[in-house]
Amino acid sequence: MIRRRAWVLLPALAILTTHGMGAPPDRRRARDVGVAPGVFAPGARNSITDVAGVKVGHVTRSEGDRVRTGVTAIVPHGGNVFQQKVPGAVFVGNAFGKLAGSTQVEELGTIETPVVLTNTLAVGTAVEAVVEHVLSLPGNESARSVNAVVGETNDGGLNDIRGRHVTRHDVIRAITAAAEGPVAEGCVGAGTGCEAFGWKGGIGTSSRVVPSGERRYTVGVLVQANYGGVLTIAGAPVGIELGKHAFREARADRRREREPREAGPADGSCMIVVATDAPLASRDLKRLAARGVFALARTGSSFSNGSGDFAIAFSTDPSARVSHGERAVRERAVLTTDALDGLFQGVLEATEEAVDNALFMAQTTTGRDGRRVDALPIEEVVRILEKHGLILRDARP
């Protein structure tokens, strides 16, 4: 059984750029305690960076007793993304949120910048920073239009969001610090001030290696989990059994619940980024993105009125890239629609596990106005899953 020690995010931490930091001593990824959704195996890192070429960078702002925010950047490949655009698509579940650049992605089917995640009131700053970064790159001297892709969730419960502490420098640092290795999770980057199901949320990631005919492809997912509902893990009603979930007052049979805790809200948002090395055009990438949103239902999402549930998907297949200003007719290979079933399943599984990882890796955090949000109690969750026979002892990759 895992021993849980108190781990409270201390005030007065300086700006910190993070990537593959080690886990806090009392936190574990979901798979490390036997939570392994689905049937497919993960990639080597169980991360979006298992998709070759994809890089992730974080800048975390945790300062004093009020600033709990940050930036996470997902870079599709190591070259100049503006000059070598990747096919991409967006799927919207519930649109109470801001996803800058989504209309051009929808229209043209390409993504030409890193995908940046931050807080709600920092979207404008992040767009300016992405544009600044792209214009500064060699080869982009004649660029007169840049479609920055920036998503958000609202971290105002723990963060002084009105103070607008995220700077353009923070965004550019997250992009330039992006790397292909392990990805830090929980209270990092854009997940620093997030909450999920009444517990501390944040950044989570996972991947799956899936068959398609005679080939195997990788799908990776990264989430910014900041939403609510009735928490479900591996099919078990964890939120109900912990006595902390949305709409708790409406339950008739409250005797089944443990001592009631403060109910988790239904509102909130989740940004989902899906990457794959499979050769897909934007039409089928949109279908992949949809599965990312659908997967939130497995975790107990309410998809509430105040929730912004967005998924962005892109393919890293080199043959699918579109050169800036290209006008030539050329051939490219794409998977047929009948070959997509494994990819769909992989996205569902990886998204579910990414949310689990965000919750399992997040630390208890105290922020604005002394408000404290506790980390999900891992040992209690393990006991619930064991009771339901849902722990897999051989789940590690």
N, C-alpha and C positions, 0 to 999 in steps of 0.2 A: 504494500500500500504506500502511496506517495505521502510524504509528510509535507505539510504546508506551513511555510513560515510567512510572517507578515512582510510584505514588500510594498512600501508606500513610495510613490514618486516624490522625491524630495524637492523643495523649492530651490530657487537660485541656481539652477543649472544653466550653463552657458549654451549658446547655439552649438549644436552638435550635428555633424554630418555622419550618418550611419549607413552601413551596408550590411555586412554579414556578422553582426554582433552575436556573441554567445547568449544563450537563454538565461534569464534571471534564475536564481538557484531554485525557486519553488515552482517554476513554470515548465511545462512540457508541451510539445506539439501533440495534436490529437492522436496521431499514429503511434507515438511513443507510449501511450497508455492503452492502445488496443482499439482505437476508433478509426476504422478504415472503410469509409463508404464505398459501395459499389463492387464491381468485379474485376476491373482492370488494375494493373500495377502502376505505381507512379514512376516517374523518371528518377534519375540518380539523386537529384536534390529535392524532389517532390516540390517543385517550384516552377514559376513561369519562366525562369531562366534555363529550364531544361530544353526549351525551344531554342535551338542553336542561334546565336547572334543577339538574342534579346538581353537587354541590360536594364537594371533597376538601380535607382539612387534615391536616397532619402536625405532631407534636411529636417531636423527636429528642433522646434523652438519650445523650450521648457525653461521659463525664467520667472523668478520671483514666485508669487503666489497667485498669479492671474493669467500668465501666458502658457497655453497648452495647445500648440498647433504645429503645422509644418507643411512640407511639400514632399510628394513622391512622384518621381519621373520614371516612365517606362519608355525605353528607346528601342524601336523595332529592329535595328541592325547597326553595325559599327561604322557604316559609311555616312554620307551626307543624305539624310532622309528626304530633304527637300528636292535634291537632284535625282534621287532614286526612291520614288514614292512606293509605298506598299499598298496592295489592295486592302480595303477596309470597309467596315459597315457599322451601323449603330442600331440597337434595338431599344425601344423605350417601353418600360413596364408602366410606371406611373410617373408623370412628368412634372412633379412638384420639385423642380431643381433646375440647375443650370449646367448645360454641356455645350460650352462654346465650340464653334466649328462644326457642329454636328450636321448642319444643313448642307454644307459643301461636301462633307463626306457622303451624305445621303445622295447628293446629286451626281457626283463624279466617281464615287466608289473607290477613292484613294485617300490615304493619310500621308501627310508630307512633313509632319513635325513629331517630336516626342509627344507622348500622351502624358499630361501633367494632372495630378490630383492635389487638391488643397481644400481650404475652407470656403464657405459660401461667399464671404465678402472679399476674398482675395482673388477671385476669378479674373477681374480686370487687371490686377497687378500681374498675375501669372501670364495672361495673354500678352501683355506688353513685354514681359521678360522672354517669352518664347520667341516672339517676333525679333527682339534684339539679338537673341542667340543665333537664330537662323540667318539674319542679315549679316552677322559677323563672320560667317563661315566662308572659307575660300571657295570660289565657284558661284557664290550667290550674289555677286556684286551688282547684277542687273535686276535682281528680284524686286518687284513692285507690289506684290500681293503675297501674303503668307497666311495660311489657314491654320492658326494655332488651335490645338485640341486640348481643352482644359475642362475637367469635371470637378465636382465638389460635393461635400456633405457639410452639414452645419454642426460645428463643434462648440456652439455658444453656451452649452451647459457647463463646461469646464474651462473654456477659454474666453478671454476678453476679446470676443470677435469684433466688437465695435472699435477696438483699438487698432485694428488692421496692421498687425505686427509682421505679417509675411511681406518680405521685400522682393524686388526683382533679383537682387543678388542671391537670395535664398533659392529662388527658382532656378537660376542659372547654375548655382552650385549643385543642386540635385541632379540636373541634367549632366553636367560635366563629371560628377562623381559616380555616375551610373556604371555598374560593372556586371559581369556575367556570372559571378559566383553565387553563394548562398544569399538569401534575402532575409534581412531582419524583419521581424513580425511583431504585432502587438502595438505598443505605445511608441511608434516611430513614425517619422514623416507625417503624411497627411492623416495618419491614424492616431496621432498623439492625444487629441481631445475627444475621440469618438466614443460612443456608448452603443451597446447592442443588447436588446432584451432586458434592459435595466442593469446590466453588468458592464464592465469596461470592455469596449470593443477596440477596433483598430484595423491594422493591415494584416491580411492573411494571404497565403498563396498555396497552390498545390498543382500537380500535373498528372497526366495519364499518358501511357503509351498504348495506342490502340491499333488493331489490325484493320486493313482495308484491302481486300483482295490478297495479293502476294506481298504487299508492302505494309510497313508499320509507320505510323505517324505519331507525333507528340502534340498534345494540347496542354497549354498551361494557363492558369487563371490567377489573377491577383484581385483582391477585393479591398475596398475601403468600407468596413462594416460599421454602420452607424444608424441602425434601424431597429424596429421592434416587432412585437407580436407575442406568440406563445412558443418559447424556445423548445425545439425538438432536436435531439442529437441521436444519430443512428436509428431513428424511428422511435426513440423513447421520449415520453412527455416530461422532459427535464424541467421546464418552466413550471408546470403544474406541480410536480413533486417537490420542487424547491419552494413552492408557494410564492413565486414571483413571476408575474406575467401580465400582459395586457388583459383587460376585461375580467379581472379576477372577481370583481364584485358581482358579476353576472352568473358565476357558477353556482348551481343549485346544490351540488354535492361537495361542499367545502371540507367535509370531514376527511376526505381522501388526501387533502393537502397537508403539508407540514405547517409549522408555525408560520403564519403569513408574514411576508416581508413586503417592503414598499413595492407596489406593482410596477413592472416595467412598462414603458409606454409603447403604443403601437406606431407612433409617428417616427420619422427619421428617414434616412436615405442609405442607399448602397450603390457605390460605383463598382463596376465589374469590368476588368480588362481581360480579354481572351486572346491568346496568341497560339498559332499553329504553324508547323512547317509543311502542312498539306497544301497542294496546289489548288487554291480555291479562288473564285472570283467573288466580287462583292455581294452578289445575290445570295450565295450559299454561306458567306461569312455572316450575313444578317441572320440567317437561320441558326448558325452557331451561337451568335450573340443572344438570340431569343432563348436558347437553352440555358444560358447563364442566368437570365432573369427567372426563368421557370424554376431553376434549382433553388431559389430562395424560398419557395414554398416548402421544400423538404426541411428547411431549418426552422419553419414556423412563422415566416414573415406574414404580416397582415396586409401588405401592400396598401397601406392606409392612405387617406386623403392627403396627409402631409408628408408622404414619402416620395423621394425622387429615386427611382430604380432604373438605372441606365446601364447598358452593356455596350462595350466597344470591342470589336473583333478585327484582327488583321492576320494576314498570312506573310510569313517570312520567306516563302519559296523564291529563290533568286530569279527564276524565269518569269515570275509574275510581276516583278517590279516595273514601274512605269517611269521612264526617263522624263525629266522636266522638259516640256515643250515638244515632246516626241509626236511626230505626225505620221510615222511609217505604219504600214500594215504588216503585222507579224503574227506568227503562229505561237501558241502557247498550249501547254497541257493543263487540263483541269480535271478534277475528279467528277465522275458522273454522279447524279443525285442518288442513285441506288447504292453508291459506295460511302454514303455519309453517316450511316447508322452508328458505326463505332465512334465516330467523332462526336456525334450528338450525345451518346452515352458518356463519353469521356468528359465533355464539358459539364454535364450534370454532376458527375461524381467529383470532379476537381473543384467546382464552385462550392459544393456542399462542404468539402473538406477544407477549402480555403477559409470559409466562415468559421468552421470549428477551430482552425488554427489561430485566427484572429482573436477569438475568445479565450482559448487555452493559453496563449502567449501574452496576453495583455496583463498589466500589473495594476493593482489598486492605485488609484490616482486621486489626489486632492488638488483642486484648482480654484477657479474664480469664486470669490466670496466664501472660501472655506468649504465648498461643496466637495464631497467625497463620493467616488463611485468605486465600488468593490470589484475586484477581479472575480471571475467565475470560480467557485470553489471546486477545484479539480477532484479532490478525494471524494466529495459528496457526489459529484457527477459519476465518478467511477462506480461507486456503490449502487447508484440507480441503474447504470448500464449492466452491471453484474446481475442485479436482481432480475432484469429483463433478458438475461442471456445474450447480451449484445457486445461484450468485450471479446476481441480477437487477440489472443496472446501471441500469435505469430504475424502480427500486422506490420511489423517494421519492414521497410523496403530492403 
